[in-house]
Amino acid sequence: MFAKALERDFCADWVLFDGWYATVALLKMIHRADLWFFTRVKKNRMVSLVDQQGVYQRVDALGWSDEEEDAGQMVWLRAFGWVRLFRIVRRLPDGTKWTEFHMTNQLHLQSRTTAEAVLGYGWKIEQFYRELKQLTGIERCQARKQRSQRNHIHCAIAAWLLLWERARSLGITVYEAKRRPFTDYLRERFGMPTAYRRPHPV
C-alpha cells in the first residue's frame, strides 16, 4: 500500500502505523522516501546504545533519566540504524500505569510534548476507521466485482461524512447522531394513541 501511495505522489508530514507493521523493510522504505515515520515499538525490540557493534538489549530494559524522558533516547535499531526512542507512561482510570515505547527517524525531535501530539494524529485516524466500521457497515459488502466493492466503500465513507457533519452541528458524537433518529422514531411510535396500535392478544 505504501508503494502504491508513493506512485500516486503521496506526500505527508508523518507516516504513522502500529508496531505490528514496524518491520525493518517498511522502515527502510519510508526512510528512503525521505519521509518521517513514528511508530510504536514492542517492548522486546532489541536496540543498542552505541552502534551496530554494541551490546543489544530490550527497549523495556533501558534506563531513563529525567532529560531522556523529555527528549527521548538515541538508540541503534538492529538492521536499520539510529532512531529516537520515546517512553510514554500513561495512567489508566483504575490508577495503574501503562508504558508505551515509540520510535522515529526524525532524530531532531527532542520533545515528548511534540511526540504525544503526533500520536494524537494517529489516534484520530484509528478513531475514524473504528467509526467507519461500526457505523456504516463498510465490511459487509457481499459483492464480488471490484467496481461494486469500490462503490460500497465510497457510499460508506459518504455516510460517515454525513454523520460526522450532523454530529458536529448538534454537538454530539457520531454514535448518537446515528442512534437518535431511531430513538425518536421509537418514542413517537410508542407515544401514539392506542387506536393506532396493533391489538394486544387476549
PEJODA-V583625 format. One record per helix or strand of 2 or more residues. SS is the DSSP state (@ for helix, = for strand). FROM is the first residue (numbers start at 0). TO is the last residue. If there is no record, write none. Layout:
ss=SS from=FROM to=TO
ss=SS from=FROM to=TO
//
This chain:
ss=@ from=1 to=6
ss== from=14 to=16
ss=@ from=18 to=20
ss=@ from=23 to=31
ss== from=36 to=40
ss== from=45 to=47
ss== from=55 to=57
ss=@ from=58 to=60
ss=@ from=65 to=70
ss== from=72 to=76
ss== from=80 to=90
ss== from=96 to=103
ss=@ from=111 to=135
ss=@ from=145 to=169
ss=@ from=173 to=189
ss=@ from=193 to=195
//
